[in-house]
């Protein structure tokens, strides 16, 4: 194990991914340098599946040294832990704050964005004509993402088909407006604060909402102007634009990340030390006890919401109250993959060999 600040960081993402923007903005605001490896916006992604043995299909993924982290919630939590606030990397999260209300609001806003349907409703506002331009491959890939097997089915069966998006727009707009209106009439009311928590600069709580609103706001035709607009909610839109400007200032200070190809990215990862000590499997954990899980045995790991058709195989290395850790690998070598307990499932591999 090595000091995280001395280890290479590689972000696997694609340019227009809103979840990737969540991490790019976090790294930028905290001035944490990283390399990036661009991926296709639809499957397959051989840089991950073949070279590293990762079947997980969601973007982004982030490696710190030889540890690879899945899910933006866990990625941010690990960066908060491994890169404590310093002069070089200014703090963003409220983890060390003396104000428990800030910690609570930060956690609740994160849950709102990912588990509370806020992002899902925003994605349902994608203009149908934009999806039509991306073609059948995109529509069918996104059906796979949400767990629909499209074999033998027409594109219309996808929730991201033009027909489905058009039908769902009114309800999605109404639900998104509820959140925007809440911000406008509570923490941003009266123009007394620039940031959600009333802090001198943005905090993680701001990021947890801004990444969704900025993404849908900047897609032409996504927001119906008679329901959600700058004219109707001036304080919220001013806050989003203020956030954008600050990110651009910080991006100029950090500089553009180095872009690497898949072979180089994999070599960087497998050639680095681990960022964390090897974890253990908590024998007192209710799931461990119920399923008879043991350290070192072959398991399957997958998300339980989006992307659950794609399961990873590996050896169980660690399992505690917040995360799973498995060892897997591809043509480049072996790695450790970390996933959060929340929103993921692990089970015995039923005799399947781990990919090592």
ABEGO torsion letter per residue (X at the ends): XBBAAABBBBBBBBAABAAAAAAAAAAAAAGBBBBBBBBBABOBBAAAAAAAGBABABOBBBBBEABBBBEAAAAAAAAAAABBBBAABBBABAAABABAAAAAAAAAAAAAAAAAGAAAAAAAABBAAAAAAAEAAAAAAAAAAAGBBABGBBAAABAABAAAAAAAAAAAAAAAAAAAAAAAABAABGGABABAAGBABBBAAAAAAAAAAAAAAABBGABBAAABBAAABAAAAAAAAAAAAAAAAAAAAAEBBBBBBAAAAAAAAAABBBABBBBBBBAABAAAAAAGBBBGBBBBBBBABBGAABBBBEBBABBBAABBBBBBEBAAEBBBBBBBABGBBBBBAGGBBBBX
